[in-house]
Amino acid sequence: MSAEDRLQGYVGRVRRILEDAGAEIGDEIEVRVGEKTYRGILIARYELADPDHVVLKLPSGYNIGIRMTGDISVRRIAKARKPGFTPPPRPEAKPGLPKVTIVSTGGTIASRIDYRTGGVKPALNAEDLLSIVPELSEIAELDSEILFSMFSEDMTPGLWNQMAERVHRLIESGVDGVVIAHGTDTMGYSSAALSFALQKPPIPIVFVGAQRSSDRPSSDAATNLIAAVRVAGHAPFAEVCLTMHAWHSDDVIAVHRGTRVRKLHTSSRDAFRSVNHEPIAYVVGGEIKVNTEGLNPRGGDGYRFRPGFSEKAALVKFYPGMGPEIFEVLAERGIRGIIVEGSGLGHVANRLIPTLKRLIEEGIFIGMASQCIWGRVNMRVYQTGRDLLRIGVVSLDDMLAETAYVKLSWCLAQTDDLDEVRRLMLTPIAGEVGARSLPTRAEGVVA
Amino acid sequence: MKIDYGEVGLKVGLEIHRQLDTRTKLFCDCPTEQVKGKEIVFQRWLREAQSELGEVDPAALFEARKRKKIVYHADTSSTCLVEMDEEPPHDLDQEALEVALTAALLMNAQPVDEVHVMRKIVIDGSNTTGFQRTCVVAMGGWVEAAGKRIPIQTITLEEDAARIIRQERGEIHYDLTRLGIPLIEVSTAPVIHSPREAYEAAYRIGRLLRATGKVKRGIGTVRQDLNISIRDGALIEIKGVQELDLLPKVVENEVVRQLHLLRIRDELRRRGVKREDIEGEEPRDVTHVFKQTKSKILRRKVSQGGRVMALRLPGFAGLIGLEARPGIRLGAEFAGRARAWSEVEGIFHTDELPGYGITGEEVEELRKTMGAGEMDAVVIVADEEEKARDALERVRERAAEALEGVPSETRGARPDGTTVYLRPRPGAARMYPETDLPPYPIRPEQVEELRRRLPPTLEEVAENLAKRYGLSPQAADELIDMEKVELFERIVSETGVAPTVVASTLTELMKSLRREGLETQHIPDQEFLEFFRMVDRGEIAKEAAEKVFRWLAENPGKTLREAVESLGLRPVSIEEVEQRINSLITAHRELVERNPGKAVSVIMGELMKDYRGKVDGARLFALVKERLAKQG
C-alpha cells in the first residue's frame, strides 16, 4: 500500500539518497546542493512528476522542489511530528430530533486530502462529520456507518446490492431517514439502483455528494450534507432521492428523484440535474419546498424490498461508423441484456440490425434509450426505428439510458424469463418513466 | 514628536505586490483586461478548514466566526468557472512565470528548481475557493537602495483576489473580475530601519518590476504590505498601502502607535492593574440608564430592539481617550477590535463622555450602576444584545492585552496613513499544496535564456532615453517614474514635435497640475497623442497644453475635441493667418520699408494677441518672415 510508504513518490537514485540519510516523509531535513543549503520538511512526491527532485516545505509554509544533481548531501535534522486529525468536541445532542444514519461509501464528500502526502484519506465517521458540520446536530440525531471506502467509478452491481441490504436493515431498525454519502461520478446509477431495490420505502433515502472536497473552505459538502440530513429527517415524502446544489449558489439545494437524475457537468456544483422531470423538492434556507405531486408519503405501508442486481447487463453507446463487434463480443461473453444508447429518437446504423436481430433471437434483451439525454424515444417515426421495433428492440420511452441499464441489471436478477424481463422493463416501478413530456429542460434555478 | 528610529529598534520588512500585464490570468484563460459583459450573481458560504495537524488557523477562525454570506458578481467576459471555483485550475500561466523569473533575475535572486503551487487559506471571501494560490519562484536576491544592500527573501507569484464592492451587516459583495490576475510579490528581509529607507526600497523594487515591461499600471495595480516591529513592541502586518508616498507616514504612525501602547502598558502597571481584574469583568445591561437619552444612536439602537451594554475597565480612566496623534489612542484600538469581530456601530467610553448627546447625569448614573471608581473607565455599546455582548468581550480581551503592550495583529492601511485592526495574524497552519496542479520544473537552460534576454534596468532605459532624444537625465527619470515612456516614444515617433516639449508636457506640466489637486492621471493616453498630432499639423499651439489639459483634468471622460471646442481653441486655417499677416503688412507698410526688424516684432505682437495658444509662435514668426521676403 502506498499509504504505508515512508518515502511516497520517491524512486531510484533520489530515494536511495533519502534512505541513506534515514529520512522519511514529514521529517525535518537539510539538503545541500553545491553551495546552496535548504532546510525544511520532506514532503511526498507528486505521482506524475519527474524522479529528480526532492520536495521541501520551507519554514514559510511554501513548498519548493530541489533538483538533486551534482554535489548533494542530505541530513536528517528531526523526526516527523505525527500528523493526526483531532476533531473539536462533538456538540451535544438535542432531544426529540429524528434519527438519521449516514452511510458512507466514499467519494469526495466523505474524504479528506492528506496534505502531507497529497493522497485522499478515506471516510469520515459521525464524530468527524459533526465536528466539521456542527449544524447537523440541530437537525437530527445522527449515527453513521462506513460501508465502503471507494471511488464511485469502482462501484459494481454487486455493491449496489450490499448497499441496498444495508439500507434495508436500517429501515427495519426504525431510523427516520438514511443519508448515503457517495462519490459523484456514478451516484446517479446508485440512486437508481436503490430506487428499484427499495420500492415505496417508509423513510427517505437520500444520496449526497460533493463536487469540491471537504478540506477546502468553499466545499459544497457541508451545504449538501445539511440539506440531505434535513430531507432524511424531516421530508414529508419517502423517496430514494439525491440532494446536490441546484446552481452555482450555496443557497438552493435541489432534491432529485433517484431514477431521474444524471451528472451533467464534470466539475460544477450543479452537476446533477433532473432529466425529463422536475426536481421533486428544493431545500432553501432550512426549509423543504416540495416541487412535484404524487410523492410516496413518509410512513406509507407499501414498502417492498426487492434486492438483486445482475452483472450480465450492458450499456452500449451507438456512434457513426460503429461495427457489430461489440455486440458480438458481449453475446459471446454471456451478457443477457443490452441497453443501446441510440441516436436521436432511438436509432442505430441499419447495418447493425441483422446482428441485433440475431442477439434477440438468442434470447438477449435489447432496450433502446437515447443519447440525446433529453426527450423521449420514439421508434415509429422513421424507417430505421420501425425496423428495430420489428426485430424486437424494446423502446424505453423517456427513461435515462443509465437508469435503463440499472433497471435491466435489476430485472435480470429478478427473473430468468426474457418475456418477464421485457414486461418488467416496460412497467413503471420507481418513477423512472413519465407519460407527459414538459418543457423542463431548465438551465437555471426553478425555486 | 521626533523619533530616533535607531533608538526604538525599528525593523521593517516590505512585501511589494504588482499586477502583471499578461495575456491571460494565472490559472485560466480569461483576459486580464477588464471588459464589460454579462453579469451573473451567486452566493456562497465559506467555512474554516482544519489543517492536517488538527490546527485551525487563527485568521481563518476569525473569518469563520463571523460567517458572512458572500455574494459574488461574475462578469462572464472576464471570469469563467475557474474563478467561480466550479472548475479545477488550468496550468500555471507560462508568460506570468517568465515575467516573475525575469524580475527575480533583475533582483539577483535564484530561481527555484521546481515551482510548487500552494493554497494559502483566506476565508474572508476574497477568494472563491477559500484560499489564494501562490508559489515561490525565486529566493535569496538583493537590491541596492538607501545606500545599502537590501536582501530579497522570496519572490512569489500569486493570484490576485476579488475586489470588495460593498459590505453590509452579515453580507459582503465581491466582483470577480480581478480574481486570478497574476500578482508578483517581492519580500524583503526586515532590515529597513527608517521610514525613508522603506520608501527608497519600495521605490527601487517598483522600478525593477517595471523594467520587465510586463506590469500593469495605474490605480490598484500596486500594493505594499509591511511587517513592522520595534523593540518591546510586536510584529504587526500592515496590508494594502497603495501609494508609495504614503509608505513613510504609515511606518512612522505605526512606531508612534506602538510607543503609545507601551506607555499605556507602563502606566497600567504603575497603577497596579492586573489581568485578572480585567478578565473578571462582565458586560452588563445598562439600557435603563439611557431611557430618556438625547443620544441619537443609542435611541435608534434601543428603538430597534437593541440594548445598551456596558463593561467596566478597572484602572483605565484617562488612558482610553489619551491621544498620541489623531486617530492613535487606545479607544480606537477597542473600537477596531469590536467592529471587526461583531460589526457594532455605537461604541463609547467614559473618557470621551459626556458627549455625543450623552449627558453628565447619564455618565454619573452609568458609573454608579457599574460601580466604577474615579480611576475606572466604562465602555458602552448599543446594539442587539448578543452583538453588543460579543463586542464588549472583544474590548475586554483587547484591554487585557494592553497590559502586555502591543498585541501582534494584521492591520489595514487607511488613506490618511493610519491603520485599523483587520484580524489576528495568520499562523503557519494555513499553507497547503494545491493538489490539483503538478509541480513545474524550471530548466537551467530556460533561466539562462531569460538571463540573456534580460531587459535593461530603468537606469539604463533613462540613460538611453536621455541620449536618444536629447533629454536631461531628470526629464528621462521623470518620464520613467510617471510611467510615460511608452506614450512619450509613441508621440515622438508619430509627430514631429520636439522631444523636450513632449517630455515637459507629460511630466512638468502634469506634476504642476497635480500639485493644484487636479487628477491628471485619469486623462487617457489617446488624448495626449491627439494633442501633439494637432500641434504637429499646426492646428493648435503647444502653448495651449496647460489650458487644454487643465480642462481635461477638470472634466473627466471628455475628449480633446471637446476641450478645444469649449476653450474656443478651434484650429485656425493657414489661409486665415496669411490673410491677417498680409493685412498687417499693408497697415504697417511704411515701417516695413523703414525698419524691417522693428516691423516684424510689431506684427508679431499683433499676431500673438490674436493667435496665442492657437498657432505656434515659431510658426507665426516663420510665416511673417516668409511673407515679408516675398513682398520684398
Interface residues (C-beta under 8 A of the other chain):
Chain A: K36 I43 Y46 L48 A49 D50 H53 V55 K57 L58 P59 S60 G61 Y62 N63 I64 G65 I66 R67 R81 P83 G84 F85 T86 P87 I113 D114 Y115 R116 G118 I132 Q211 R212 D215 R216 P217 S218 S219 A222 T223 W247 H248 S249 D250 D251 T266 S267 S268 R269
Chain B: I40 F42 Q43 R44 W45 L46 R47 E48 A49 Q50 S51 E52 L53 G54 A60 A64 L81 M84 D85 E86 E87 P88 Q110 V112 D113 E114 V115 H116 M118 R119 K120 I121 I123 T128 T129 G130 F131 T134 C135 V136 M139 T154 T156 A428 R430 M431 Y432 P433 T435 P438 P439 P441
